[in-house]
Amino acid sequence: MSSEVNPELLLNLKEFGVEDAATCFNCGNCTAVCSLSSEATPFPRKVIRYLQLGLKDKLVASPEPWLCYYCGDCSETCPRQANPGEVMMGLRRYLTSMYDWTGISRLFYTSKVFEVTAILLVAALVGLGFYFFHGPMLTDRVALNVFAPNTTIEILDLIMLAVLSFFLLTNAYRMFKAVMGDPDQYPALSFAEKQQVQNRLLRGVPLAIYIREAKEFVLQFFTQKKFAACGTRSQNIQWINHLLIMTGYSIVFALVVIGIRWFQRDEIYPLWHPIRVLGYYATFAILYGTTIAIWGRIKKSKTVYEHSHSSDWAFLILLWLTTFTGILIHVGRLLELPLTTYAIYVIHMMIAVPMLVIEVPFAKWTHQLYRPLVLYLMKVKQRALQGV
């Protein structure tokens, strides 16, 4: 199948942090040292070549950028200092923008002005909402559910969840179509097979194969197992740090967006109550993980921390501040400081909501869905092409 060449692709990708791809002379050293590269999916070499040749359609359909966890081995051993690990990171930003039909991801990744303005605008709207619509501020005790009733917050959370899910899932569907490719490439089924419910085709692949391989998505989503396969002790530490941030954030998201009526209560749970234990774990996991990542970027202690895009900083800082202000709210409740607690709660929401609204469907948090989704679709595609 012929491919359309875009001669401006390499230049355009500089906006997404792809700076050194032109210096690569395709020696293959990066692919040779990568623990996750295979004969079936040789990267970073293949996609860098696509980039150099301007093969935009092939890049958009490539799963390889999502298979890279940026351990840094390829960049450390590149004889041309082409920094293939950072190229793969930039490609993930670019692909996120290509899957996003709204165009917001592209603006977020390519314009610092838009990035900062969007965060401040959403924060201001949240602050104004509390200013005009908050409940009574009782001063004889801390009463968050009077100041900001959890029933009201729950309704707003569910509305936000529905909207964010719509954007994220529609973008993920565009990824799904790109990765699965032309439906005609898969073996045709007989008329009798097509009549069976389990063989109803989705992008040319029987539904039964998607169901059979669904465990791959669940496994990769919750464990980031592929990251652990990078091998060295340093990389395993990086995987654990990544896993801490991911699990901590997922727990907080579930507690705050779905379980707010149990999480935000005026009475303080006993120390060993499950909600409190989950909250403490999530707080530690996020605060530790983000602090390590921020400090690493400040010190540039590893190859993976040497080049930080503004979106990386925005993600880490918003997440750290959300967690830190959450701690301050808890301290305010324990010390029985009503007005202080209400003020910190508003600041907390002014940080947390922009992070959710922007990061989840359009920026860094999309990786949490896209990575396991690609690994799952690759399994599905392999089974379908083998006809099993």
C-alpha positions in Angstrom: 0.0 0.0 0.0 1.4 3.4 -1.0 2.1 6.1 1.6 1.8 9.8 1.3 5.0 11.7 2.2 4.8 14.8 4.4 8.2 16.6 3.9 7.3 19.0 6.8 6.7 16.2 9.4 10.2 16.3 10.9 10.0 20.1 11.3 6.5 20.0 12.7 7.4 17.4 15.3 9.9 19.8 16.9 6.9 21.5 18.5 6.3 18.3 20.4 9.9 18.0 21.7 11.4 15.9 18.9 14.7 17.8 18.4 17.5 15.4 17.3 15.8 12.8 15.0 17.5 14.3 11.9 21.0 13.3 13.2 20.0 9.6 13.3 21.7 7.6 10.5 19.6 4.4 11.2 22.5 2.2 12.5 20.1 0.2 14.6 22.0 0.4 17.8 19.0 1.7 19.7 16.9 -1.3 18.6 19.7 -3.7 19.5 20.1 -2.5 23.1 16.3 -2.1 23.8 15.1 -4.9 26.1 11.5 -4.5 24.8 12.2 -4.4 21.1 11.5 -7.5 19.1 11.7 -8.8 15.6 7.9 -8.1 15.1 8.1 -4.6 16.7 11.7 -3.2 16.1 11.9 0.2 17.8 13.0 2.9 18.0 14.8 2.5 14.7 11.7 1.8 12.5 9.5 4.8 13.6 12.5 7.2 13.5 12.9 6.2 9.9 9.2 6.8 9.3 9.7 10.2 10.8 12.7 11.1 8.7 10.9 10.0 5.5 7.8 12.0 6.4 5.5 8.9 6.5 2.8 10.4 8.7 0.2 7.7 8.1 2.6 5.0 9.1 3.5 6.8 12.2 -0.1 7.3 13.3 -0.7 3.5 12.8 2.4 2.5 14.6 2.1 0.9 18.0 5.9 1.1 18.7 6.0 4.5 20.4 3.6 3.2 23.1 5.8 0.1 23.7 8.6 2.3 24.8 8.8 3.2 28.5 11.8 5.4 28.1 14.3 3.6 30.2 17.1 5.6 28.5 19.4 2.8 27.3 19.0 3.8 23.7 19.8 7.4 24.3 22.8 6.6 26.4 24.3 4.3 23.7 23.4 6.3 20.6 26.6 7.0 18.6 25.0 10.1 17.1 23.4 11.6 20.2 20.1 11.5 18.4 18.4 10.8 21.7 16.0 8.1 20.4 14.3 7.8 23.8 13.3 11.4 23.8 12.2 11.1 20.1 9.8 8.3 21.2 8.5 10.5 24.0 7.9 13.3 21.6 6.1 10.9 19.2 3.8 9.9 22.0 2.8 13.6 22.4 2.4 13.9 18.7 0.2 10.7 18.5 -1.9 11.9 21.4 -2.6 15.1 19.4 -3.4 13.0 16.3 -5.9 10.8 18.1 -7.6 13.9 19.6 -10.3 15.1 17.3 -10.8 18.3 19.3 -7.4 19.7 18.7 -6.9 20.6 22.4 -4.0 18.1 22.8 -2.1 19.8 20.0 -2.6 23.2 21.5 -1.6 22.0 25.0 1.6 20.4 23.7 2.7 23.1 21.2 1.7 26.3 23.0 2.9 27.2 26.5 0.6 30.2 26.4 -2.4 27.9 25.8 -1.2 25.4 28.4 -0.9 28.0 31.2 -4.0 29.9 30.1 -6.2 26.8 30.0 -5.0 25.7 33.5 -5.6 29.2 35.0 -8.9 29.6 33.2 -10.3 26.4 34.6 -8.9 27.2 38.0 -10.6 30.6 38.0 -13.9 29.1 37.0 -13.7 26.7 39.9 -12.8 29.5 42.3 -15.7 31.7 41.1 -18.0 28.7 41.4 -17.1 28.4 45.1 -17.3 32.1 45.6 -20.8 32.4 44.4 -22.3 29.0 45.3 -20.6 27.7 48.4 -22.7 26.7 51.4 -22.6 28.3 55.0 -19.1 28.4 56.6 -19.6 27.1 60.1 -16.9 28.3 62.4 -17.7 26.2 65.5 -16.4 23.1 63.7 -15.1 21.9 60.4 -18.1 21.1 58.2 -17.0 20.5 54.7 -20.3 18.9 53.7 -22.1 22.1 54.7 -19.6 24.4 52.9 -19.4 22.0 49.9 -22.1 19.3 50.2 -20.7 16.0 48.9 -24.1 15.3 47.2 -23.6 18.4 45.0 -19.9 17.6 44.5 -20.9 14.0 43.5 -23.3 15.2 40.8 -20.7 17.6 39.4 -18.1 14.8 39.6 -20.3 12.4 37.7 -21.0 15.0 35.0 -17.3 15.7 34.7 -16.6 11.9 34.5 -19.1 11.5 31.7 -17.7 14.4 29.7 -14.0 13.4 30.2 -14.9 9.7 29.4 -16.6 10.8 26.2 -13.5 12.7 25.0 -11.0 10.1 26.2 -12.9 7.1 24.8 -13.7 8.8 21.4 -10.0 9.6 21.1 -9.1 6.0 22.1 -11.4 4.7 19.4 -9.5 6.8 16.8 -6.3 5.1 18.1 -8.0 1.7 17.9 -8.9 2.3 14.2 -5.4 3.4 13.4 -3.6 0.5 15.1 -5.9 -2.2 13.8 -5.5 -0.9 10.3 -7.3 -2.0 7.2 -10.1 -4.6 8.1 -9.4 -6.4 4.8 -6.0 -7.5 6.0 -7.5 -10.2 8.2 -8.5 -13.7 7.1 -12.1 -13.8 5.8 -14.7 -15.8 7.6 -17.1 -18.2 5.9 -20.8 -17.3 5.7 -21.6 -19.8 8.5 -19.0 -18.4 10.8 -20.2 -14.8 10.3 -23.7 -15.9 11.4 -22.4 -16.7 14.9 -22.6 -14.0 17.5 -19.0 -14.4 18.7 -17.8 -13.9 15.2 -19.4 -10.6 14.6 -16.6 -8.5 13.0 -15.1 -5.4 14.6 -12.6 -3.7 12.2 -12.4 -7.1 10.4 -11.7 -9.1 13.6 -14.1 -11.5 15.3 -15.5 -10.2 18.6 -14.5 -13.5 20.2 -10.8 -12.6 19.8 -11.3 -9.3 21.5 -13.0 -11.0 24.5 -10.5 -13.7 24.7 -7.5 -11.3 24.9 -9.2 -8.8 27.2 -7.1 -10.1 30.2 -4.0 -8.6 28.5 -5.5 -5.1 28.8 -6.4 -5.6 32.5 -2.9 -7.0 33.3 -1.0 -4.2 31.6 -3.3 -1.5 32.9 -2.9 -2.4 36.6 0.7 -3.7 36.6 2.6 -1.8 33.8 4.3 -5.2 33.5 6.2 -4.4 30.3 8.0 -1.6 32.1 9.5 -4.1 34.6 10.9 -6.1 31.7 13.4 -3.3 31.0 15.7 -5.2 33.3 18.3 -3.3 35.3 17.9 -2.3 38.9 17.7 1.4 38.0 15.0 0.7 35.6 13.1 -1.4 38.0 13.2 1.5 40.5 11.8 3.7 37.8 9.0 1.2 37.1 8.1 1.0 40.8 8.0 4.9 41.0 5.8 4.9 37.9 3.6 2.3 39.4 3.3 4.2 42.6 2.1 7.3 40.8 -0.3 5.4 38.6 -1.9 3.4 41.4 -2.0 6.3 43.8 -3.7 8.5 41.2 -6.1 5.8 40.2 -7.2 5.3 43.9 -7.6 9.0 44.5 -9.6 9.3 41.2 -11.9 6.5 42.3 -12.3 8.0 45.8 -12.9 11.6 44.8 -14.9 11.2 41.5 -16.8 8.0 42.2 -16.8 7.5 45.9 -16.9 11.1 47.2 -19.9 10.4 49.5 -17.7 8.0 51.5 -14.4 9.9 51.1 -15.6 13.5 51.9 -17.3 13.1 55.3 -17.3 15.5 58.3 -16.7 12.7 60.8 -13.1 11.4 60.8 -12.8 7.7 60.1 -10.8 5.5 62.5 -7.1 5.1 61.6 -7.6 1.6 60.1 -10.8 2.3 58.2 -10.3 1.1 54.5 -11.1 4.5 53.1 -8.5 6.2 55.3 -5.9 3.5 54.6 -6.5 3.8 50.8 -6.2 7.6 51.2 -2.9 7.4 53.1 -1.4 4.9 50.5 -2.5 7.1 47.6 -1.1 10.2 49.3 2.3 8.6 50.0 2.5 7.0 46.5 1.8 10.2 44.6 3.8 12.5 46.8 6.8 10.2 46.8 6.7 9.4 43.1 6.2 12.9 41.9 8.8 14.3 44.3 11.4 11.8 43.0 10.4 12.7 39.4 10.5 16.5 40.0 13.9 16.3 41.8 15.3 14.1 39.1 14.3 16.6 36.5 15.8 19.5 38.5 19.1 17.6 39.0 19.0 15.9 35.6 20.2 12.8 37.4 19.3 10.4 34.6 19.1 10.4 30.8 15.3 10.3 31.0 15.3 13.5 33.1 17.6 15.5 30.9 14.9 16.8 28.6 11.6 17.8 30.1 8.8 19.2 28.1 6.6 21.9 29.7 3.7 19.4 29.8 5.8 17.0 31.9 6.3 19.8 34.4 2.6 20.8 34.4 1.6 17.2 35.0 4.0 16.6 37.9 3.5 20.0 39.6 -0.4 19.9 39.4 -0.4 16.3 40.8 2.1 17.2 43.6 0.1 20.3 44.6 -3.2 18.4 44.5 -1.8 15.9 46.9 -0.1 18.4 49.1 -3.2 20.6 49.5 -5.2 17.4 50.2 -2.8 16.7 53.1 -3.3 20.3 54.4 -7.1 19.8 54.3 -6.8 16.7 56.4 -4.5 18.5 58.9 -7.0 21.4 59.1 -9.7 18.9 59.9 -7.6 17.2 62.6 -6.6 20.6 64.2 -10.2 21.8 63.9 -9.5 25.0 61.9 -12.7 25.6 60.0 -12.0 28.8 57.9 -8.5 27.6 57.1 -9.8 24.2 56.0 -12.4 25.8 53.7 -9.9 28.1 52.1 -7.5 25.3 51.5 -10.3 23.1 50.1 -11.1 25.8 47.5 -7.4 26.1 46.5 -7.2 22.2 46.4 -10.2 22.1 44.0 -8.7 24.9 41.9 -5.7 22.7 41.3 -7.3 19.3 41.1 -10.0 20.2 38.6 -7.7 21.7 35.9 -5.5 18.6 36.2 -8.5 16.3 35.6 -10.1 18.3 32.9 -6.9 18.8 30.9 -4.6 16.0 31.7 -7.0 13.0 31.7 -8.4 13.3 28.1 -5.9 15.4 26.4 -2.4 15.1 27.9 -0.1 13.0 30.0 -2.8 10.8 31.7 -3.9 9.5 28.3 -0.8 7.2 28.4 -2.5 5.3 31.2 -5.1 4.1 28.8 -3.2 4.2 25.5 -0.3 2.0 26.5 -2.3 -1.0 27.8 -4.8 -0.5 24.9 -2.0 -0.8 22.3 -0.5 -3.9 24.0 -4.0 -5.5 24.0 -4.7 -4.6 20.4 -1.4 -6.0 19.3 -2.4 -9.3 20.9 -5.7 -9.2 19.2 -4.1 -8.3 15.8 -1.6 -11.2 16.1 -4.4 -13.7 16.9 -6.5 -12.4 14.1 -3.8 -12.5 11.5 -3.0 -16.1 12.5 -6.6 -17.0 12.2 -7.0 -18.3 15.7 
